Amino acid sequence: MYAARLYAARVRPYLATALFALHVVESRDVPTMAVDEHWRCYVSPAFVALMPVEELAGVWVHEVSHLLRDHHARGDRVARERGLDGVAERLRMNIAADCEINDDIYGEGLVRPTGAVLPGDLEMSDDQLMEDYLRLFGLGPLTERFAWLDCGSGADGLARRWDLGPEGAHGLGPQERDAVRFRVSQAILGRPGDAPAGWRRWAERAFHPPQRWRELLGAAVRSAAAGAGSGGDYSYGRPARRSAALPGTVLPSLRRRPPRVTVVVDTSGSVTDAELGTALLEVAEIARAVGGRRDLVTVVSCDAAAQTARRLCREEDLLLVGGGGTDLRQGFATALRTWPRPDVVVVLTDGRTPWPVAQPPCRTVVGLFGRPARWNENSATEYRPPAPPAWARVVALGSAAGGVF
């Protein structure tokens, strides 16, 4: 068991913290290996004796994956929401959870254990979650050969007779479990290397639940436009109440007009076509955020040089020109030279640009295209784009972990 754990930690180093957090409990009641929510791993001695070390390492990674992906709590939640009661439905949950894990964790040094279920075995496609797989199959001829599966309460939430429970020895508390998950997620995000896509998605969502980033962008624009000094001007259309104190004098009142917004779109070579498409969608969202007044929205394309500022008529008529280097300082300069001057500048970029040193004389919102961190294991250096300035409101676009910072 311990030799297999060392092997698993060597081929999947980003899971090492979780692998060594599991406490092994010998049990002859367990068919193979099983886990509970308290991070105990119950092991059948007969199963271990028959399993090669390389395959046993795959079982280690499989079992710890149930705990990292919180299948215990997710299984209970799905059971309540869909009314899935009984041992048969919990077996179906176990199979669905196994499909979520097994579709991309094996290979590259980690051997797939004999009998491990894959989505293809049940005529399903890869890269889905347990909740999605549950909708796609039922117990029947395709699942008969997997009836022996039992990864424990850590996989489906149903307590087993061998579980030691919350008062048993060597269990991890909620804070300790969260600490393990956090360290593993940071290991994946900080040095992703060859981590499978499923693990990267898990690491991005583990401590940053998905947010509706398009609504966040609109809210950030509206917040910036509603700030002190934005969109306010004097008007004689409605005299000020102070005029009553000055007979014969008409004083103007301070009225809030719709804010003017200039959108600077990064069109450099590092921005993909998909991200430029996202930028067009964001321009439409920004127009809605200012009350649908397209005449108040101006768009500037910018790579190493800024193009002419264009008023927004229709989103489909926008021409985004560029493809060279990146220097959004030119875009800021062009945006601030437009007349009338904008109340809010919105920048849509991948962040790989130098930023202005001085704060512009208007509110600034930066929309960053969401990208996973990249690390080249053959290089001693890592490229880190400069962070947006502290005076900008930052919204992550298109990211599972999107949010306002």
Secondary structure as UniProt FT lines:
FT   HELIX           2..11
FT   HELIX           13..15
FT   HELIX           16..21
FT   STRAND          23..26
FT   TURN            28..29
FT   STRAND          33..35
FT   TURN            37..38
FT   STRAND          40..43
FT   HELIX           45..50
FT   HELIX           53..68
FT   TURN            69..70
FT   HELIX           71..82
FT   HELIX           87..102
FT   TURN            103..104
FT   TURN            108..109
FT   TURN            114..115
FT   HELIX           119..122
FT   HELIX           130..134
FT   TURN            135..136
FT   HELIX           141..146
FT   TURN            147..148
FT   HELIX           153..156
FT   TURN            161..162
FT   TURN            166..167
FT   TURN            169..170
FT   HELIX           174..190
FT   TURN            193..194
FT   HELIX           197..206
FT   HELIX           213..225
FT   TURN            228..229
FT   STRAND          232..239
FT   HELIX           241..245
FT   TURN            247..248
FT   STRAND          252..256
FT   STRAND          261..266
FT   TURN            269..270
FT   HELIX           273..289
FT   TURN            290..292
FT   HELIX           294..296
FT   STRAND          297..302
FT   STRAND          310..311
FT   HELIX           315..317
FT   HELIX           328..337
FT   STRAND          344..349
FT   STRAND          363..369
FT   TURN            377..378
FT   TURN            390..391
FT   STRAND          393..397
FT   TURN            400..401
//
